[in-house]
Structures are given as structure tokens and as C-alpha cells.
Amino acid sequence: MLALVRSTLSAMRSARHKVQVDFNPKTQTYNNTHVYRGFPLATLGSGGFNVSTTGGFEDYRMHNNWMRPVKFVPGSFWAVHCANKEQRWARILRQQLPKGCEEYNAMGAIERVTFKGEIPAFEQSFHGNLPIEIRAEGFAPMSLNEPQDSTLPIAFFKINFQNLSAQPLSLAFLFSWQNILGFGGIGCGGMPKNRVGIPTLIPGKNYENQQPNRQEEYEDEGLYGLRFLSGDQWQNDDLRHSTQGTHLLLAHKQESWRLSTVEKWDPTNLNSPMLEEFAQTGNIPTIAEPKMDPTAAAICAKTKLEPGAKAELDFQLTYWTPGHVVRNDSQNTNNAPAVDCVGHYYENHFTSAESVAHYAQEKREYLEKESQTLKDWLEPTSLPTWLKHMLLNASDSAICNSVVPKSGVLHTIEGVDWQWPYGGLTGTADQRLISHPFTATFFKDFDRNEIHSFVKTHKNGSVAHGNGNCDLALETSNVPYGRPLDLHHGLKESHWPDLTMSIILQIYRHVKVNNDLTYLISVWPEILQMASHLKSIAPNGIPLGGHTFDTFKISGHFMYTAGLYLSTLYALSELAEQLADPQTKAFRKQADALAQQIQEQFWDSKEGYYKTTPDRPTLFLGSLAGDWFKHWSGLLHGLPREQVCRHVLKQHDILIKNLQPLRGRAAFSFMEAYPSGRRKANWFKGIVFAFGYASQVIAYHGLEAISLGLVDEGLETIEHLYKRVTQRAYLWSSDLFGNAGPIYMSHTALWALPNLLSGAVLNKTKGILQLSPKNITGVQEQCLPLCFPDFLGHLDWDRQNGQVELYIYKNLGKSPLKLKSIEVDGHIFPLSPEESTLKTNTRIALKLDRQASAA
């Protein structure tokens, strides 16, 4: 019972991370600062690992162990040795080991480390009392809308050196890797009820290999290095099978570098003879050390550098662990539990670690260029530097939390590695409403597959909360918290209407942006069941039930639910119209009636805001979720714009404007306030203070403000979170509340920003692109980003002269998008046949009159 209480409390409190932070906002770099968890090097579904911002590696998740990462191993690191005729130097290139760990005695730690990370790539430089400069770069492949290249279980490194002295130097670089195959584990198995109805916690498990692993020399054409193999041989009906596989640490052969390997050395020996020899001579022994724990191996690269000369080394690290096994222990009765080896998407294209390594090396230049696409696209835009940095890193949860089995059905873990009662729960449909912009734009097929997994698991139109669990089962809601729980939330209702509305709305936008009428036709019967379900639980016009703000108890009609339902009904009306369904008018009539009901019951005309409930005269930061989606998807109808603006401005003044990012128990401690300005605290079960949910605030308030043209207010909201996560050093690992903690799935909400800022809405079905550029204060000639599955673009806008130019930066689809017209703030510009195909580097100039553009 004590473990259950602790696990439950962990869902509502954040980790502690107090370090000395040296962050330079001009360069977006950390200096000698350990950022919580480090920088994630991962691809979609591969798990990956993290590079520590003070050197070294941490948080290894590459063994299908998202919920039980290996936090740190001493034998994985870089080291350097250099010498001239008079002197020698040796350093291990890392600092600040975890508490309780000691560094090797052979050499000292590097004195200074500078780090900059912008997913999917990082830059790291090492400085000290050395005659050389060392700069490292690395990336994990990300090729937009190319699933094969974006799921590779591989990371690349490039190490650059320069001789800063006036004498020739002998230089040696050591890349050591510890064999942790067999290590990992699974998260909590849930909270099922026992025979008398009392919840019991199924604890997680940590695994260690049972048989000695082995390492061996490996060579393949232009690659040379080490192969790491599992000692264990578990069958694929055992969860330990997930931790088996192969690692390959390989260097690119070059004439100027002499490469050698040591296949076995003892990473537990602080006085390792191997490291002693490297520190003294820059060499490594070729004979194994006696009486040791041979779980590490290393590549040594040697060269000579003339004064001022530069050199470069290229490495790749492949982590092939395809045997992802899920096992539903929560349903283990007298019968054997269900076991399934779901595998990985990359198995559809490769058969081994060696085949991945060979393919990746052949395409390395292409993969590196593709992985720079988003950064290069954002660079010329008018977004502030801090916002570009924040936006690129908002994709962390997309790569860290994703599970992509061989079936190709994307699953997103709610929180990695969240030690709460529901372990590696995937989904979730409510959070997916704001977390989908990244995958919907850049990996549309994976996105649709995940949406459809919820469609397939609905019950009589009621959509599930989760679509699986990374340790228990996938593509099913039959996991702990797969369906809403009345016990945890203190609500009588066991259904959440926003789960169903979220999936309907995502289908609506997917069909509209991708012209996927075939998919709409196939799921229309299910959509109608969902609509019927929502109507059945709305006896007074607004659905009743729980909601995503699960620590926030609301009885009766909730403005969040009402506004979301309004957008859902208008979306249903538009979808029905596309299919010539006779229910089109009925949905529209229902939506119009609801709009009037919201006006009468929620709008306070005197104070100028939407009440949280008809009887609760407060402002709630999530009230405008439906209106946010209206702007994001381009719904034609919704709440009155003038009233929404008044609400946002009032809400901003009271709940956001005077926040100090380094203070408060959460990024947004309060989510509710009275119009007088007095903030209202919310308590879970009357015991635990319920903080505001950071990403919902960013979306439903900050991005909503931007979509209304209140750009200063919107950017102020986003910048508040940016300052908090960067200056408190947990940029790549913030939890539900915007504090240090589990990597939460909704960080990607920020990827709605480009299109909301440029006012870009694509209706591919009708061949129309709508634009409504917003003004960034102080920038006259603006370059705003916009992005869709078919292309990345820039919107160049001269507000004073009414000049608008659409530039297609890069085509992302298999064939260029074809449009019939472009609409700018209500002005329609038909396109000629020459202009209609949006190829890479296409420019389309549009002229507005000054009066219209200034309106």
C-alpha cells in the first residue's frame, strides 16, 4: 500500500534538479551545466539515449526500456591524449558524475564544457589546459515524412580537433562504450483491483544480463570498430528478450588516422591498466587484462597534428534491439498472460545491426542534410532566436516517447519515465489534441495510424483514454488507465467526452489537410457512432463527464467541454457536407444552438469573459481549447472573435502577465482566477495542490492569443516557459507542470505556432491555402514560417506596403502540392496553371491594398 501511495503521489509532483546554471541566451549554450537527463539522441520509436551536457552519456533507453532507462554507466565516454617532445596531456571528456560515482584515476576531467542542442543535433566543445581545441557534433536521423530514415536505431558523431600550439602534436582519441545489453526493464504494470476491490500496485522491474556479454572487432568496407553482443539468449515469450541485440561502435576509416581497438576492459576498476596506458602513451593494450569484468571496449584513433592543423573523426553507434516484447501482467490469472513480440518498424527494412550501419554510412551525408532541414528552414524567419531554439527542442517528446512497432502503428508514451501507477501508458487521446501538430505535419502516415488505433478501440462511440502500454500491450485500451478511472479522479463519471471529441477533430484536420477522403469514408460509420455517443451524454446540450484536467474537479457544464463540443459539431457538419450526408444540417443546427447556449450561460458581458461554469464565475486557462483548434484547423465557425479577445486579454493580465519564471511551484501554478484578479487554488481530493498543465496553457492560451493577433501576449506566455526550462536546466525533460521530471508527451504543442503565426490553413480537398499573417512587434518586413505535410514555406510580409510573398522552401510530399487559389485575409487570388504547382523554390507574389493589410 505504501508503494501505491508513493507511486500515486509521483504523478502529481516534480523531480528536484538544483544545479549551478550557466546559460547564455544569446548563443543558447550551456557552460559547465548539467541539464537534467541531458540531450536526447533518438529517432522515432528507437528509444535512444542522451548526451550529457557536461560530457559523457546517460539515460539509455535503447533496449525497449523507456520506463526503466539505464541512468549511467561509467565505461561509456570520450577521452583524449596529446603530446609534444616536452610534455603530454590527457583528459576524460566529461564532468559531474552522478552522486556516488567516482571518476577514473588515470586522468583528470576536462576543465570546461560548452553545449548547445537543437533536436535532432547537438554541438559540444571541450576546453582546458590543453594545446588543442576539441569540438563534437552529433545527430540522430530525422527525415521529414520519410519513416524509414527517421526510425533508424543509430546516432552519428563528428569530433573535430585543432592544434593550438606552435609545436607538432601526437594526438589520440578514445571512444569507449560499455556493453549494457541485457540491462533495462519495464515500468509499473498498473493498478488493478484485487478480489475485494482494493487497488494493488504491480511494481516495475529492473533487468541485468545473466550471462557474460562479449565484444569483438568488426570491419565493413569503410568502417572499423567494435561489435557488442548479448550473452543472454531469452526467447521472445520472455520480457527480457527486449534487452537483447547488438550494438555497433564504428569509426570511418581515414588514411590520416590509425585505428585500433581493445575488446575487453574493466569499467569498474578505477585504476584500469588500459586507461593508465592510454593516459601515459596514447596507446591501448591489445591483450586483455586478467581478473577483470570485461564489459567495456574501446576504439583508439591516433594521428599527428602540425601547428594550427585540424583533423576530424567520424563515428556511428547502432543499437539494434528489435525484440520488443509486451506482456500483460495486469491480467495474469490462472491462465498464462498474453505475450507478443511486437518488434520495431525498422525491421521492415533491415535484418541486422550490420545492415543498418552499412545503409546509414552510405547515406550519411544525405541523412545529416535532411536532419538540418527544420533548423535551416527556421533560420531566415523573423522568429526571435529564443523561440527558434524552443521550437526545435519542442520535438523532444516525439522522439523520446514514441513507440513504433513493426506494424507501423505509432504509440506515444504519456510520460517517460514516469514512476506513477500506470507505467508506460500510451495515447492519450485527450493530450493528443495538443501534442499531434508535430507528427501530423512531419510524419502524416504515422499520425493517421495512431489516430486510427483510437478509432478501432472505441466502445459504442466512446473513445478510450489510452491505446496501449509500452510494456504490457499495444493497440488496445485493455491496459490500466486505458479507459478513464473514476477512482483516481474523484468523479462519478467513468467517461471523458473530450477523448471522443479530440479524435473527431483530429480526423477532421487530417482529412482536410491531406485530402484523405478515402479514409473519411472508411471511418464515417465510427464517427457517427461517436457523435451519437456525445449527444447521448449531453441531455442539456453540453456533454457531461470527466476531462483532461483530471485533478480539476468540475460538476455540471464546463466551458472547456462546451467550447470543444462546439468545434466538434462544426467539424462534423463540414465532414458530413463533404460526403453529402443528410445529417449535415442537423449537425449545423445543433452547433448553432450550442453557440447560443454558450453565449447565454457562460459569457459575462459585464466583465468580458467566459465563466468556467454557469455557476462558477472564474476564468480558466483551458476554456478556449475548442477555439484554439478552430484556428489551428481552419473551422469556419466558432465563438465570437471580439468576445474571445476580451477573455484572452483579461486572462493574460490576471494569470500570466506578472509571472516570474524562476519562482513558483510550477511553470503555471494557478489555472483559475476570479475577474477581480484573485487567483483560485485547486486541490486534488482536497489534499494535493493541483498545478497548471504547462503545455495546455501554451496551446489554449498562448497560441490562442497569437491566432487572434495578440502576438505579444502569446509570445510572453511561451517565453515564460522557455526561461523556466532553460534557466533551471531541464529543457529536454519537463513534466506535465513544466518542472524537471518525466518527459511529457505534450511538449510538441508548440509546433502549432508556425501556422498560427502566419495564419496558414490548408484545405487540400478544395485546393485552397488561407493566409492571415500576424505582426511581430518591431519587425516591419517579416518572414513567417508555415508548414504542412506537403511543404515547408516562408511567408514574406511587408505590412506597410501590403506585399505578401509565399515561398516554398522545400517540398515534402511525393509530388508537389497543387492549389487552385490562395486567400489572404479574405482576399482571394486565383492561381494560374504555372503558379498552381508548389515546387521547391516556387515564389508567389500577392498584392493587398494598404488599407486592407493594415486592418
Residue pairs with C-beta under 8 A, 6 or more apart in sequence:
3 201
3 203
4 191
4 199
4 200
4 201
4 421
7 188
7 201
7 419
7 420
7 421
8 420
8 421
8 488
9 688
10 418
10 419
10 420
11 418
11 420
11 421
12 551
12 684
12 688
12 690
12 691
13 688
14 666
14 735
14 737
14 739
14 740
14 741
15 36
15 735
15 739
15 740
15 741
16 740
17 36
17 728
17 729
17 730
17 740
19 33
19 34
19 729
20 32
20 33
21 30
21 33
21 727
21 728
21 729
22 30
22 31
22 32
22 33
23 29
23 30
23 31
23 33
23 726
23 727
23 729
24 30
24 31
25 386
25 726
26 385
27 116
28 116
28 118
28 385
28 386
28 389
28 726
29 114
29 115
29 116
30 53
30 114
30 115
30 116
30 729
31 112
31 113
31 114
31 115
32 54
32 95
32 112
32 113
33 53
33 54
33 115
33 729
34 52
34 53
34 54
34 95
34 96
34 729
35 53
35 115
35 729
35 730
35 731
35 732
36 729
36 730
36 732
36 733
36 740
37 50
37 58
37 59
37 730
37 732
37 733
37 743
38 50
38 51
38 52
38 53
38 57
38 58
38 59
38 732
39 50
39 51
39 52
39 53
39 115
39 117
39 122
39 732
40 48
40 49
40 50
40 59
40 119
40 396
40 399
40 400
40 732
40 743
41 48
41 49
41 50
41 51
41 120
41 122
41 138
41 139
41 140
41 155
42 48
42 49
42 61
42 140
42 399
42 400
43 120
43 140
43 141
43 142
43 150
43 151
43 152
43 153
43 154
43 399
44 147
44 150
44 151
44 345
44 398
44 399
44 402
44 404
44 410
44 443
44 446
45 151
45 344
45 345
45 346
45 402
45 403
45 404
45 405
45 410
46 62
46 140
46 151
46 152
46 153
46 319
46 344
46 346
47 61
47 62
47 63
47 64
47 65
47 66
47 153
47 319
47 321
48 61
48 62
48 140
48 155
48 319
48 399
48 400
49 57
49 58
49 59
49 60
49 61
49 62
49 155
49 319
50 57
50 58
50 59
50 60
50 732
51 57
51 117
51 122
51 124
51 138
52 58
52 94
52 96
53 113
53 115
53 117
53 124
54 94
54 95
54 96
54 113
54 115
55 77
55 78
55 92
55 93
55 94
55 95
55 109
55 110
55 113
55 124
55 126
56 76
56 77
56 78
56 93
56 94
56 97
57 73
57 76
57 77
58 71
58 72
58 98
59 69
59 70
59 71
60 69
60 70
60 71
60 73
60 180
60 183
61 69
61 400
61 416
61 417
62 153
62 319
62 321
63 70
63 180
63 181
63 183
63 184
63 242
63 243
63 245
63 319
63 321
64 184
64 242
64 243
64 321
64 323
64 324
64 325
64 470
65 183
65 184
65 185
65 186
65 207
65 242
65 243
66 187
66 400
66 401
66 403
66 413
66 416
66 417
66 424
66 470
67 185
67 186
67 187
67 188
67 204
67 413
67 416
67 417
67 418
67 423
67 424
67 470
67 471
68 184
68 185
68 186
68 187
68 204
68 205
68 206
68 207
68 417
69 184
69 416
69 417
70 180
70 183
70 184
71 98
72 97
72 98
72 101
73 178
73 180
73 267
74 97
74 101
74 104
74 178
74 267
74 268
75 176
75 177
75 178
75 265
75 267
75 295
75 296
76 176
76 177
76 178
76 296
77 92
77 93
77 94
77 176
78 92
78 93
78 94
78 136
78 159
78 173
78 174
78 175
78 176
79 90
79 91
79 92
79 93
79 107
79 173
79 174
79 176
79 275
79 278
79 279
80 89
80 90
80 91
80 93
80 126
80 130
80 132
80 134
80 171
80 172
80 173
80 174
81 88
81 89
81 90
81 171
81 172
81 174
81 278
81 279
81 281
81 282
82 88
82 89
82 90
82 130
82 131
82 132
82 169
82 170
82 171
82 172
82 282
82 305
83 89
83 169
83 170
83 282
84 131
84 165
84 167
84 168
84 169
84 170
85 167
88 280
88 282
89 129
89 130
89 131
90 106
90 107
90 108
90 278
90 279
90 280
90 282
91 107
91 108
91 109
91 110
91 111
91 126
91 128
91 130
92 103
92 104
92 107
92 108
92 109
92 110
93 110
93 113
93 126
93 134
94 109
94 110
94 113
95 109
95 110
95 113
97 103
102 270
103 109
103 270
104 270
104 271
104 272
104 275
105 270
105 271
106 271
106 272
106 275
106 276
106 278
106 279
107 275
107 278
107 279
110 126
110 127
110 128
111 127
111 128
111 129
112 126
112 127
112 128
113 124
113 125
113 126
113 127
114 124
114 125
114 127
115 122
115 123
115 124
116 122
116 123
116 124
117 123
117 393
117 731
117 732
118 375
118 389
118 392
118 393
119 142
119 392
119 393
119 395
119 396
119 399
119 732
120 139
120 140
120 141
120 142
120 371
120 395
120 399
121 137
121 138
121 139
121 371
121 372
121 375
122 137
122 138
122 139
123 135
123 136
123 137
124 135
124 136
124 137
124 138
125 133
125 134
125 135
125 136
126 134
126 135
126 136
127 133
127 134
131 163
131 164
131 165
131 167
131 169
132 161
132 162
132 163
132 164
132 165
132 169
132 171
132 305
133 161
133 162
133 164
134 159
134 160
134 161
135 159
135 160
135 161
136 157
136 158
136 159
136 160
137 157
137 158
137 160
138 155
138 156
138 157
138 158
139 155
139 156
139 367
139 368
139 371
140 154
140 155
140 156
140 371
140 399
141 149
141 150
141 152
141 154
141 156
141 360
141 367
141 370
141 371
142 150
142 370
142 371
142 373
142 374
142 399
143 149
143 150
143 367
143 370
143 371
143 373
144 150
144 370
144 373
144 374
144 442
144 443
144 792
144 812
145 442
145 443
145 444
145 445
145 789
145 812
145 813
146 370
147 345
147 404
147 408
147 443
147 445
147 446
148 346
148 348
148 349
149 363
149 367
149 370
150 443
151 344
151 345
151 346
151 404
152 346
152 356
152 359
152 360
152 367
153 318
153 319
153 320
153 321
153 344
153 346
153 353
153 356
154 316
154 317
154 318
154 319
154 356
154 357
154 360
155 316
155 317
156 314
156 315
156 316
156 317
156 360
156 364
156 367
156 368
157 175
157 314
157 315
157 316
157 317
158 312
158 313
158 314
158 315
159 173
159 312
159 313
159 315
160 310
160 311
160 312
161 171
161 173
161 305
161 310
161 311
161 312
161 313
162 305
162 308
162 309
162 310
162 311
163 169
163 171
163 305
163 306
163 307
163 308
163 309
163 310
164 308
165 307
166 307
167 307
168 304
168 305
168 306
168 307
169 304
169 305
170 282
170 302
170 303
170 304
170 305
171 282
171 302
171 303
171 304
171 305
171 311
172 278
172 282
172 283
172 300
172 301
172 302
173 300
173 301
173 302
173 313
174 278
174 284
174 298
174 299
174 300
175 249
175 251
175 298
175 299
175 301
175 315
176 265
176 267
176 296
176 297
176 298
177 226
177 228
177 247
177 249
177 296
177 297
177 298
177 317
178 267
178 295
178 296
179 213
179 214
179 215
179 228
179 229
179 247
179 295
179 296
179 297
180 295
181 209
181 213
181 228
181 229
181 230
181 231
181 232
181 243
181 244
181 245
181 246
181 247
181 321
182 207
182 208
182 209
182 210
182 211
182 213
182 230
182 231
182 232
182 240
182 243
182 244
183 207
183 208
183 209
183 243
184 206
184 207
184 242
184 243
185 204
185 205
185 206
185 207
186 204
186 205
186 239
186 423
186 424
186 471
187 204
187 417
187 418
187 419
187 423
187 424
187 470
187 471
188 201
188 202
188 203
188 204
188 419
188 420
188 421
188 422
188 423
189 202
189 203
189 204
189 329
189 330
189 423
189 471
189 472
189 480
190 201
190 202
190 330
190 421
190 422
190 423
190 469
190 472
190 479
190 480
190 481
191 199
191 200
191 201
191 202
191 421
191 422
191 480
191 481
192 199
192 200
192 202
192 330
192 331
192 480
193 199
193 200
194 200
199 421
199 487
201 421
202 329
202 330
204 419
204 423
204 471
205 239
207 239
207 240
207 243
209 230
209 231
209 232
209 243
210 231
210 232
211 231
211 232
211 233
212 231
212 294
212 295
213 228
213 229
213 230
213 231
213 295
214 228
214 229
214 231
215 226
215 227
215 228
215 229
215 263
215 264
215 294
215 296
215 297
216 226
216 227
216 229
216 263
217 225
217 226
217 227
217 261
217 263
218 224
218 225
218 226
218 227
218 248
218 250
218 354
219 225
220 250
220 354
220 357
220 358
221 358
221 361
222 252
222 253
222 361
223 250
223 251
223 252
223 253
223 316
223 357
223 358
223 361
224 250
224 251
224 253
224 259
224 261
224 299
225 248
225 249
225 250
225 251
225 259
225 261
225 299
225 315
226 248
226 249
226 250
226 261
226 263
226 297
226 298
226 299
227 246
227 247
227 248
227 353
228 246
228 247
228 248
228 249
228 297
229 246
230 243
230 244
230 245
230 246
232 240
232 243
232 244
233 244
234 240
234 241
234 243
234 244
235 241
236 323
236 325
236 341
237 325
237 339
237 341
238 325
239 325
239 327
239 471
241 323
241 325
241 341
242 321
242 323
242 324
242 325
243 321
244 321
244 323
245 319
245 320
245 321
245 322
245 323
245 353
246 318
246 320
246 352
246 353
246 354
247 317
247 318
247 319
247 320
247 353
248 316
248 317
248 318
248 320
248 353
248 354
248 357
249 297
249 299
249 315
249 316
249 317
250 315
250 316
250 317
250 318
250 357
250 361
251 257
251 259
251 299
251 301
251 313
251 314
251 315
252 313
252 314
252 315
252 316
252 361
253 259
254 313
256 303
256 311
257 301
257 302
257 303
257 311
257 313
258 301
258 302
258 303
259 299
259 300
259 301
260 283
260 284
260 286
260 299
260 300
260 302
261 284
261 297
261 298
261 299
261 300
262 274
262 284
262 285
262 286
262 297
262 298
262 300
263 288
263 294
263 297
264 288
264 289
264 292
264 294
264 296
264 297
265 272
265 274
265 275
265 288
265 289
265 292
265 294
265 296
265 297
265 298
266 272
266 274
266 289
266 292
266 293
266 294
266 295
266 296
267 293
267 295
267 296
268 293
268 295
269 292
269 293
272 289
273 285
273 289
274 284
274 285
274 289
274 298
277 283
277 284
277 285
278 284
278 300
282 300
282 302
283 300
283 302
284 298
284 300
288 294
299 315
301 313
303 311
305 311
314 364
316 357
316 360
316 361
316 364
318 353
318 356
318 357
318 360
319 353
320 352
320 353
320 356
321 344
322 343
322 344
322 346
322 347
323 341
323 343
324 341
324 342
324 343
324 344
324 403
324 405
325 339
325 340
325 341
325 342
326 339
326 340
326 342
326 468
326 469
326 470
326 471
326 472
326 473
326 474
327 337
327 338
327 339
327 340
327 471
327 472
328 337
328 338
328 472
328 473
328 478
328 479
329 337
329 472
330 472
330 479
330 480
331 337
331 338
331 478
338 473
340 473
340 474
342 405
342 406
342 407
342 474
343 405
343 406
344 404
344 405
344 406
345 404
345 405
345 406
345 408
346 356
347 406
348 406
348 408
350 356
350 359
360 367
373 792
373 810
374 392
374 792
375 388
375 392
377 785
377 787
377 792
377 794
377 809
377 810
378 388
378 391
378 392
378 785
379 388
380 783
380 794
381 388
381 783
381 784
381 785
381 794
382 776
382 779
382 782
382 783
382 784
383 391
383 757
383 776
383 785
384 715
386 719
386 722
387 715
387 718
387 719
387 722
387 753
389 722
390 718
390 721
390 722
390 750
391 750
391 751
391 753
391 754
393 731
393 732
394 438
394 747
394 748
394 749
394 750
394 751
395 438
395 747
395 748
395 751
396 732
396 733
396 743
396 747
397 412
397 416
397 435
397 743
397 744
397 745
397 746
397 747
397 748
398 412
398 438
398 439
398 748
400 416
400 732
400 743
401 412
401 413
401 414
401 415
401 416
401 743
401 745
402 410
402 411
402 412
402 413
403 410
403 411
403 412
403 413
403 426
403 468
403 470
403 474
404 410
404 411
404 446
405 411
405 474
407 475
408 445
408 446
408 449
409 449
409 450
409 452
409 453
409 474
409 475
410 439
410 443
410 446
410 447
410 449
410 450
411 426
411 427
411 450
411 453
411 467
411 468
411 470
411 474
411 475
412 426
412 427
412 432
412 435
412 450
412 745
413 424
413 425
413 426
413 470
413 745
414 422
414 425
414 426
414 427
414 428
414 431
414 466
414 744
414 745
415 735
415 736
415 741
415 742
415 743
415 744
415 745
416 424
416 742
416 743
417 742
417 743
418 735
418 741
418 742
419 742
421 480
421 481
421 488
422 469
422 480
422 481
423 469
423 471
423 472
423 480
424 469
424 470
424 471
424 472
425 466
425 468
425 469
425 479
425 480
425 481
425 482
426 466
426 467
426 468
426 469
426 470
426 474
427 454
427 464
427 465
427 466
427 467
427 468
427 482
428 465
428 466
428 745
429 454
429 463
429 464
429 465
429 466
429 467
429 499
429 500
429 502
429 503
430 465
430 496
430 498
430 499
430 502
430 547
430 548
431 548
431 695
431 745
431 746
432 450
432 502
432 506
432 745
433 498
433 502
433 505
433 506
433 548
433 625
433 629
434 695
434 696
434 699
434 700
434 746
434 749
434 752
435 695
435 745
435 746
435 747
435 748
435 749
436 447
436 451
436 506
436 748
437 632
437 748
437 749
437 750
437 751
437 752
438 748
438 751
439 446
439 447
439 450
439 748
440 447
440 506
440 509
440 510
440 513
440 789
441 751
441 787
441 788
441 789
442 787
442 789
442 812
444 510
444 514
444 789
447 510
448 510
448 516
448 519
450 467
451 503
451 506
451 507
451 510
452 523
453 467
453 468
453 475
454 463
454 464
454 467
454 499
454 503
455 463
455 503
455 507
455 523
455 526
456 475
457 463
457 464
457 467
457 475
457 476
457 477
457 482
458 464
458 500
458 503
458 526
458 529
458 530
460 529
460 533
461 500
461 526
461 529
461 530
461 531
461 532
461 533
461 534
462 495
462 499
462 500
462 530
462 533
463 499
463 500
463 502
463 503
463 530
464 477
464 482
464 483
464 499
465 477
465 481
465 482
465 483
465 484
465 496
465 499
466 477
466 479
466 481
466 482
467 474
467 475
467 476
467 477
467 482
468 474
468 475
468 476
468 477
468 479
468 482
469 479
469 480
469 482
472 479
472 480
473 479
476 482
477 483
481 488
483 494
484 493
484 494
484 495
484 496
484 499
484 546
485 494
486 492
486 493
486 494
488 550
489 546
489 550
489 551
489 553
490 553
490 684
490 685
491 545
491 546
491 553
493 544
493 545
493 546
494 546
495 537
495 545
495 546
496 545
496 546
496 547
496 548
497 534
497 537
497 538
497 543
497 544
497 545
497 547
497 561
497 565
498 547
498 548
498 560
498 561
498 564
498 625
500 530
500 533
500 534
501 534
501 543
501 564
501 565
501 567
501 568
502 564
503 530
504 527
504 530
504 531
504 568
504 571
504 572
505 564
505 567
505 568
505 571
505 629
505 633
507 519
507 520
507 523
507 527
507 575
508 571
508 572
508 574
508 575
508 633
509 632
509 633
510 516
510 519
511 517
511 519
511 520
511 575
511 578
511 765
512 633
512 634
512 762
512 763
512 764
512 765
513 762
513 763
513 764
513 788
513 789
514 764
514 789
515 764
515 765
517 578
517 765
520 575
520 578
520 579
521 579
524 575
524 579
524 581
527 572
527 575
528 583
531 572
531 587
534 543
534 565
534 568
535 590
537 543
537 544
537 545
538 544
538 565
540 557
541 593
541 594
541 597
542 557
542 558
542 561
542 562
542 565
542 594
542 597
543 561
543 565
544 556
544 557
544 561
545 561
547 554
547 558
547 560
547 561
548 622
548 693
548 696
549 560
549 622
549 671
549 693
549 696
551 682
551 684
551 688
551 690
552 671
552 672
552 682
552 690
553 682
554 612
554 613
554 616
555 613
556 613
556 614
556 615
557 601
557 613
557 614
558 612
558 613
559 598
559 602
559 610
559 611
559 612
559 613
559 620
559 623
560 620
560 622
560 623
560 625
560 626
562 594
562 597
562 598
562 602
562 626
563 598
563 610
563 623
563 624
563 625
563 626
563 627
563 639
564 625
564 626
564 629
565 594
565 626
566 591
566 594
566 595
566 598
566 626
566 638
566 639
567 626
567 627
567 629
567 630
567 635
567 638
568 626
569 587
569 588
569 590
569 591
569 594
570 587
570 588
570 591
570 630
570 635
570 636
570 637
570 638
571 633
571 635
572 583
572 587
572 591
573 584
573 585
573 587
573 588
573 591
574 635
574 636
576 583
576 584
576 587
577 584
578 765
591 637
595 637
595 638
595 639
598 610
598 639
599 640
601 614
602 610
602 611
602 613
602 614
603 609
603 610
603 611
603 643
604 610
604 611
604 617
604 675
607 650
607 675
608 643
608 646
608 647
608 650
609 619
609 646
609 647
609 650
609 651
609 675
610 619
610 623
610 624
610 639
610 643
610 647
611 617
611 618
612 618
612 619
612 620
612 623
612 672
617 674
617 675
618 672
618 673
618 674
618 675
618 680
619 647
619 650
619 651
619 654
619 655
619 672
619 673
619 674
619 675
620 671
620 672
621 651
621 655
621 668
621 671
621 672
621 692
621 696
621 697
621 700
621 701
622 671
622 693
622 696
622 697
622 700
623 647
623 700
624 639
624 644
624 647
624 648
624 700
624 701
624 704
625 696
625 699
625 700
626 638
626 639
627 638
627 639
627 644
627 704
628 699
628 700
628 703
628 704
628 707
628 752
629 635
630 637
630 638
630 639
631 704
631 707
631 708
631 756
632 703
632 707
632 752
632 755
632 756
633 761
634 761
634 762
634 763
634 770
641 708
644 704
644 708
645 708
645 710
648 701
648 704
648 705
648 708
648 710
648 713
649 710
649 713
650 675
651 673
651 701
652 701
652 705
652 710
652 713
652 716
652 717
653 677
654 673
654 675
654 677
654 679
655 668
655 670
655 671
655 673
655 679
655 701
656 668
656 697
656 701
656 713
656 716
656 717
656 720
657 716
659 668
659 720
661 667
661 720
661 721
661 723
661 724
661 727
662 723
662 724
662 727
662 728
665 689
665 691
666 691
666 692
666 694
666 737
666 738
666 739
667 692
667 694
667 697
667 720
667 721
667 724
667 725
667 734
667 737
667 738
667 739
668 691
668 692
668 693
668 694
668 697
668 720
668 737
668 738
669 689
669 691
669 692
670 679
670 680
670 681
670 682
670 692
671 682
671 691
671 692
671 693
671 697
672 679
672 680
672 682
673 679
673 680
674 680
681 689
682 689
682 690
683 689
683 690
684 690
691 736
691 737
692 737
693 736
693 737
693 746
694 721
694 734
694 736
694 737
694 738
695 736
695 744
695 746
695 747
695 749
695 750
696 746
696 749
697 717
697 721
698 717
698 718
698 721
698 749
698 750
699 746
699 749
699 752
701 717
702 713
702 714
702 715
702 717
702 718
703 714
703 749
703 750
703 752
703 753
703 756
704 714
705 711
705 713
705 714
705 717
706 714
706 715
706 753
706 756
706 757
706 774
707 756
707 759
707 774
709 774
709 775
711 757
711 774
711 775
711 776
711 777
712 777
715 776
718 750
718 753
721 738
724 738
725 731
725 734
725 738
728 739
728 740
730 739
730 740
730 741
732 743
733 740
733 741
733 742
733 743
734 740
734 741
734 743
734 744
734 747
735 741
735 742
735 743
735 744
736 744
736 746
754 760
754 784
754 785
754 786
754 787
755 761
755 786
755 787
755 788
756 774
757 773
757 774
757 776
757 784
757 785
758 771
758 772
758 773
758 774
758 784
758 785
758 786
758 795
759 770
759 771
759 772
759 773
759 774
759 825
760 769
760 770
760 771
760 786
760 788
760 793
760 795
761 769
761 770
762 768
762 769
762 770
762 788
762 790
763 769
763 770
764 790
764 817
766 820
767 818
767 819
767 820
767 821
768 819
768 820
768 821
768 822
768 823
769 806
769 819
769 821
769 822
769 823
770 822
770 823
770 824
771 786
771 795
771 804
771 806
771 822
771 823
771 824
771 825
772 824
772 825
773 782
773 784
773 795
773 797
773 799
773 804
773 824
774 784
775 782
775 799
776 782
776 784
780 798
780 799
780 800
781 796
781 797
781 798
782 795
782 796
782 797
782 798
782 799
783 794
783 795
783 796
783 797
784 794
784 795
784 797
785 792
785 793
785 794
785 795
786 792
786 793
786 794
786 795
787 793
788 812
788 817
789 812
789 813
790 811
790 812
790 813
790 816
790 817
790 838
791 808
791 809
791 810
791 811
791 812
791 813
791 816
791 817
791 838
791 840
792 808
792 809
792 810
792 812
793 806
793 807
793 808
793 809
794 806
794 807
794 809
795 804
795 805
795 806
795 807
796 803
796 804
796 805
796 806
796 807
797 803
797 804
797 805
798 804
799 853
799 854
800 850
800 854
801 850
801 853
802 847
802 848
802 849
802 850
802 852
802 853
802 854
803 845
803 846
803 847
803 848
804 824
804 845
804 846
804 847
804 848
804 853
805 843
805 844
805 845
805 846
806 822
806 842
806 843
806 844
806 846
807 841
807 842
807 843
808 838
808 839
808 840
808 841
808 842
808 843
809 840
810 840
811 817
811 838
811 839
811 840
816 837
816 838
816 839
816 840
816 842
817 837
817 838
818 836
818 837
818 838
819 831
819 836
819 838
820 830
820 831
820 836
821 828
821 829
821 830
821 831
822 828
822 829
822 831
822 844
822 846
823 829
824 846
824 848
825 848
825 852
825 853
825 855
827 846
827 848
827 852
829 846
831 844
835 842
835 844
